[in-house]
Amino acid sequence: MKILIYSIILLAIVLIGYSSTILDFDNLLEGDSAKAVMAIVASLCVIVLMIILMLSRKIYNKQEN
């Protein structure tokens, strides 16, 4: 499970990197740039959720012991 979480985080980081190349800072919320902004925000949400999942699993494992 740990490898899956890290690979999802890595994929989200790669998606952020790719989406940042599409951004047009003159028209940030129009056309393809808007889609890239949404992809970046969604990827950041995925990273935060995966970190929360990792922390909750650590807390659960400490409680079991």
N, C-alpha and C positions, 0 to 999 in steps of 0.2 A: 504494500500500500504506500510505503514511503517513497518508493521509486516512482510510482504513478503520480503522486502529488508533486514531486520535484520535476517530473517531465511536463506536467500541465503548467507549472509555473514557468518553465523554460519556453514552452510554446507561446505562452502569453507575452513573455518578454520579446520573443522573435516577432510576434504580431505587432507589438508596440513599435519596434524598430522599423518594420516594413511600413506601417501606417504613417509613421513620422516622415517618411520620404515622400508621401503623397500630399502632405499638407501644403496649402497655399496660404501664406500668412496675410495676404492682401484681402482674400475672400475666404475667411476661415469657416464660415457656416453656410457655404454654398457649394453645390455640386459634389464632386468626389472628395473634396476637403471635409465636408460635413460627415460623410461616411467614415472617413479616416478618424475624425474626432470621436465619433461614436464607438469605433473599434478600439481606440485607445482607452476610452473610459470603461468600456466593457472588460478589456484586458486587465485594467487596474482593479476592477471589482473582483475578477477571478483570482488575482494574486492575493488580495486581501482575504477572500473567502478561504483560499487554500492555507494561508497562514493561520487563520482562525481554526481550521480543521486540524492542523498540526498541533497547535497549542492545546486544543481540547483533547486530542488523543494522548498527549503527554500528561495532562492532568488526570485523565481517566486511568492511565497506567500507574501513576503514582498513588492514586486512591486504592487501586486493587492490591498493591503491595503493602 
